[in-house]
Amino acid sequence: MQIKFSTKGSTLIISIIGELDHHSAETVRRKADYEIMKSTTKNLIFDFSQTTFMDSSGIGVIMGRYKNIEKLNGKAAAVNVNDQIARIFEMSGLSKIIPICDNIDSAIKMM
């Protein structure tokens, strides 16, 4: 698992490469929180274009970062979600609070 961060204006983009599961959740959580706090982040986009698998630990990571950005009056979105991750978003209820967009540009426009 790898995690990459990039920014577009005041939006932090978190790209998760590989599996987001109980083995990698704590690392993603720690690094994402650090990036959110150190920058001028207003909004957050989770890019799943290179995520091969996500389990319930990933739900916790996404939910926690969503709550952190919401405290800063920001918004979150998910992009490039594959079928497996879309099912997890749907079953967990994440899709009701974090919109799923086709790509980064449409997510930024929505915010």
C-alpha positions, 0 to 999 in steps of 0.5 A: 500500500502506498499513499500519495498526496496532492493539492488543487487549490485548497483541496487535498487529494488523497490517492490510495494505491493498493489495499486499504485494509486493517494492515494499512488503515493506521498508516493512512489515518496518521499520514492523512491527519498530518497532511490535513493539519499542516496545510491550508486544506479546506476540502478533501478528495479520496481518489480510489483510481489505484485502490485494489481493495477496501474493507471495513477498516477503510470505512473507519479511515474515510469516516474519520477524515470526513469528520475532521474536514467537516470540523474545519467547515470543509467538504469531502468527496470520493472519486474513481470508485470501482464496483467493490468500493462502491458496494462498501460505500453503499452498504456502510452508508458512506455514500449518503454523506460523502458524494461519489464523483466521476473525477477530481474536476467534477468533485472540486466543482461540486464543493 
